[in-house]
Amino acid sequence: MTTTRPSVVGADAGPETPFPVRMEGPIISGFGRGSKELGIPTANLPVDAEATPWIAGCESGVYFGWAVLEDARPGEAAAAEAKGIIGGGPSKLPEASDSAAKLPSDVLRTPLPMVMSIGYNPFYKNETRTAEVHILHPFTSDFYGAHLRLAILGYIRPELNYDSLEALVADINFDCDVARNSLARPSWTPKTKASETGSLDIPWLI
C-alpha cells in the first residue's frame, strides 16, 4: 500500500483551491484508540456543521496541514457537549480546568505539522463521522479542553479499510512522512517571526 504512494503531495508553489481550509474547536475525548491500539495519539475535534459547513461535503480521507494549540476557552467544551457535538466517542467531556497547565510553553500558539482523518474509519466500523488530528510533535500528556486551530492545506489519500491493524498503522505512519515532506517546502510553511524560510501567509492561524 505505502510503497506505491508518493512521498510528497501538492504543487511546490503551495496549497491550491479550496485550501487552506480552517477548522477549530476544543479538544474532546474520542474512542481512545489512537494511543492505546495504534501508538499514534490523536486530538479529536467536534464535527460541527455550523462552525465548519464545508465538512459535510468534503471527501472522507486523510488531510494535512498545521495546528496551533491555545489555552482552554471558558465554556467552549461544555457548549460542544450541550449541543451534542462529539468526536465519535463518549459524549461526556473530561474536565478541562487544568488543560492550560498541561500545555508546554514551547508549543503554545506555535504552528505544528499535523495529519488528520475525517471520516468513519471503516476498520473500526464507526457510525459517527469523526475528525481526528495527529500533531507531529512529541507530547507527554493530553490536554482535553484546550483550543485547537487548524489550517488544512491539502489531501493525502481517501479513507480505506484494512485487513489488519499492522497495515493500518503502516499507512498512518506513511501519511505522517508525507505530511512532513510536503510541509517542509517554503510555500507550505507559515510565515511567522520565528520562521526563516516560510512564505505561506495564513494570518488567522497564528
N, C-alpha and C positions, 0 to 999 in steps of 0.2 A: 504493500500500500504506500508506504512513505518513500520508497526508493524511486518511484516514478513521478513524484511531485516536485515542482520547482522549489528551490530553497529561498527564493525571493519573489514577491508578488508586487504588482503595481509599477507604474512608469517611474523612471528616475526623476522626472520633473516634479513629482509629488502627487498627492491624492487627486482623484478625478470625481466629478459629479456622480452620485449625490453626496459624496464625502467632502469634508468631515461632517459627521452626524453627532449631535450632542445627546448625552443621557446622564442623569444624575439622580441621587437619592440616598436614603440611609441604608447602610449595610444591614441586611436582615439574615435570619437563620434559614438554612436550607435543609437538605437531607443529611448533611454531614458526611457525604461520601468522599468529597474531594481529598481531605487529609487522611481519613481512615482507610479507604479502599484503594485510592489512586495515588496517594502520596503527592497530590497536586492541590493544595488548598485553594479554595475559591471564596470570593466575596459575592454574595447574592444581592441583587438589586430588585426592588419592586417592579413588576411589569405593569406599568400604569399607562393605559391607553390615552388618558387625558394629558399627562405630562409628556408622553412620547408617542404622539399619534402615528408616527412613521412605523412603529414597531409592528403594528397589526399587519402591514403589507410587506414587511421585509422577509426575505428568504431565510429559513432556518439554516443555521450553519455556524461556522467559526469566523470571527472577525478579529481585528487587531487595531491597536492604537495606543493612546496614552491615558493614564489615570492620575488623578490628583486627589489626595486624601486631605480632609479638613476635620476640625473638631466637630463633635456632635451638635446638631442644631436642635434646640429645645422643642420637644413635642413632635418632631418630624417622624420618628419611628412609630410613636403612638398613633399619629394620624394615618400612617400607612396601614397599621393594623386595624384601625377603626373602619377604614374603607374596604377592608378585606383583600388588600393587595399584598400577596405573599410571593415568596420566591420559589414555591413548589414544595416547601417543607412545612414545619409546624406553623400554625397561624399565630401562636403566642410568641411575641418577640422578646429576646433577652433584655434585661436591664442594661441601659447604656450610660448610666450616670458616671462610670469611671472610664469610658472609652477614650476620652481625651488624654488621660494619664497613660494609657497604653500606647498611644501613637508616638513613635520615635520622632524626636525633634528634627532629625535629618531628612525625614520624608514628608513632613507636613508641607502642603502646598508646593510640592516638588513634582514635576511630571515624571511618571514612572511608566515604562513599557508594560503593555498588558495584552493578553489574548482573552477573548470572551466567546462563550457559546450561547446562542439564542435558539431555543427550540424545545423539543420534548424528550431528547436523549433516548432514542429508541432502544438502546442497550438495556436501560433500566425501565422502559415502558412507562415513562411519566405521562400523566394525564393532564398536567398543568404546564403551560409554557413557562420556561424559566430564562433568566438572564444571569449567567454565572461568569464571574470575572476572575482570572488568574493573573495577579500582578507579578511581574518578573523581577521580584526583589525578595531577599530572604527576610522573613518576619519571625519573631519568636513567640508572638501571641496574637490572638484575634482581637478585633475591636468592633464588635457589634454596635450599631447605632451611629458610628462615625459617618460623616457625609462623604460620598464618593462621587466625583465628577469625571466623566469620560468624554474623550474625543475619539470617536470611532473613525478610523481613516481608511479602512479597506476590508475586503472579504478574502478569506483564505480558501475555504472549501465548504461544500454542502454538508449537512448533517448526515451521518452514516450509522449503520448498525454494525456490530462486530460479533465474531464467533467466540471471542474470549476477552477476558479483562486485560490480558497482556497486549493484545492487538490494539485495544482502545488506548491504553497508556502509551504505547509506542507512537500512535498517531498524534496524541496530545503533545507529547514531548517534541515531535517533529514540528507541530504547529508553533510551539514556543520558539524553536530555532528559526522558523520562517519569519515570525514577528520580529525577533531580534535583528535578523539580517535586513529585513525590509525597512525597519525604523532607524537603522544606522546611517542611512543616507541623509545628507543635509536638508534636502527638500521635504523630508518626512520627520524632521526633528524640530520641536517647537523653538521659536526664537525667544530666549529669555536672557536676563542679565548674566546668568551663570553659564549659558551655552556659548561656546566659542565658534561652533560650526552651524548650529541650527538656523534655518531660514524660513521655517513654516510659521506663518502668523496666525495664531489662534488666541486672541486676547481674552476670550471668555473662559478659556481653560485654566489660566493661571490665577 
